Amino acid sequence: MSRFWPLVAVRQIPDGCCQTGTKNRGPTLLTATLTASATRDLFADVDGRANKCNTMIHALAADRIRIADLESQILGLERSLATLRKEKDLAQKRLDSYTYPVSNVPNEIVAEIFIHFLPPYPLRPPFRGPLSPNVLTRICRKWREIALACPTLWRAISIPFAYNDSAQVLEMLQSDQWLSKSGCSPLSIEINGIFSPSPELLAITHRARWEYLKIRHACYPPSLGTLQGPMPLLRHLELFGHWGGSLITGDEAPLLRTVVIRDESDLTNMVMPWVQLTSLTVELVFIYECAPILQQASNLISCVLGIIGESPANDELPDIRLPFLETLLVSNPHRESITGFVDALVLPRLRTLQMSEQFLGKKPIEALASFISRSGCTLQFLRITNEDPQVSDLRRYRSAFPSIKKIVLKKEKPLKDDDCTWPGPFVNTPDSLNFLFRIQSVAYVLDHSPRGNIHFRVQRRCK
């Protein structure tokens, strides 16, 4: 009503008086008289408020109806959701009750499958990558437990070499974990001590379990301690690099039967149980070193030799009798004039012979016939290599030795003009390392010169 006061005429009646002259005992009264326009506005406001109230009532009624409708829809959806959840639970129960056939395979069978996943022992699987046994530990928890509980999965390892100290620490830690998983199984182990003896020191702790051992040295002198000590299970030994004083006795390695020496070593000072060997491979050996070793290795069945150096001045070698040798492969890597070696051999059980024609001298057929007659052997396979084989030469061999079932005459592979050689000594300099890192597909031979410096003879193409 306050907004109508400007339109109202107000008159005050004194206290105790009234218009009729009667005495008023109450307080002073104010009388107001509304104008016509104010009266109209007042009723219009009342009507507006009434309309708003009616509109609100209708809206509330509509909301109540809408809520009821939404509750009905929610109830229907909840019933549908309950049905879907029940169907989901039934499907999940069917899935949970199903067992995949591979999960029913006994752990022993799974472990055997894992073993066949790897290269056949004693070949060594990759240290990392998709063909490493570490992959089997990353498929599922069950297979991880089976792999870790199978020592034979971890019995073959090639310890990699690293180019820096931090990488070497990581490689040694991973190698130690690998070897710890092998339990008490015999080991086929390759030690790549290229720039540091750390891998070698790690492997020494497992010396008693060595069965197949391959040691590769390059840029540091090999430690004699590696091959000193009991190796009761050792059967196969392969050495790379210069070994000039290795000492292995038959008591330390009673089961050793195969020795492979890949690079030029000082065999005159190398002590090995030669007499108990049945297989011997020496890629680079001087002829004067070869004879004493073969005289001791009387139980050899297979022998591969790469003979270098000129023949002795008197061209006479002591007799070499190998009564059990069945396979002999002799090459002449440096293509030097070597005579007298075949004349010293007596091999009564020889069945397979591969030899460079340079060992047979100027009259190869007569020299070979004399060797066969002296040995009393029955050759089944003969392969002769020379620089320029001719069909007529093959015919002469077949005519001279009709009892030999198969005779092959092949050309010796010469070194290519673009083969990379580095005659200088290897030292730890940027130039030396850059040379190494530029080589691709390297098959290299490391030997020691008479001065004791390591030389590289890279026999693969460089880029």
Sequence and secondary structure as in RCSB ss.txt:
>XXXX:A:sequence
MSRFWPLVAVRQIPDGCCQTGTKNRGPTLLTATLTASATRDLFADVDGRANKCNTMIHALAADRIRIADLESQIL
GLERSLATLRKEKDLAQKRLDSYTYPVSNVPNEIVAEIFIHFLPPYPLRPPFRGPLSPNVLTRICRKWREIALAC
PTLWRAISIPFAYNDSAQVLEMLQSDQWLSKSGCSPLSIEINGIFSPSPELLAITHRARWEYLKIRHACYPPSLG
TLQGPMPLLRHLELFGHWGGSLITGDEAPLLRTVVIRDESDLTNMVMPWVQLTSLTVELVFIYECAPILQQASNL
ISCVLGIIGESPANDELPDIRLPFLETLLVSNPHRESITGFVDALVLPRLRTLQMSEQFLGKKPIEALASFISRS
GCTLQFLRITNEDPQVSDLRRYRSAFPSIKKIVLKKEKPLKDDDCTWPGPFVNTPDSLNFLFRIQSVAYVLDHSP
RGNIHFRVQRRCK
>XXXX:A:secstr
 GGGGGGEEEEEE TT  TTS    S  EEEEEE HHHHHHHHHHHHHHHHHHHHHHHHHHHHHHHHHHHHHHHH
HHHHHHHHHHHHHHHHHHHHHH   GGGGS HHHHHHHHHHHS  TTS   SSSTTSGGGGGGS HHHHHHHHT 
GGGGSEEEE   SSHHHHHHHHHHHHHHHHHTTT  EEEEEEESS SHHHHHHHTTGGGEEEEEEEE SS   GG
GG S  TT  EEEEES  SS B  TTT TT  EEEE S   GGG B  GGG SEEEEEEEEHHHHHHHHHH TT 
SEEEEEEES   TT     EE TT  EEEEE TT     STGGGEE TT  EEEEEGGGG S HHHHHHHHHHHH
T   SEEEEEESS  HHHHHHHHHH TT SEEEEEE     TTB  EEEE  SSHHHHHHHHHB S  EEEEE T
TS EEEEE SBB 
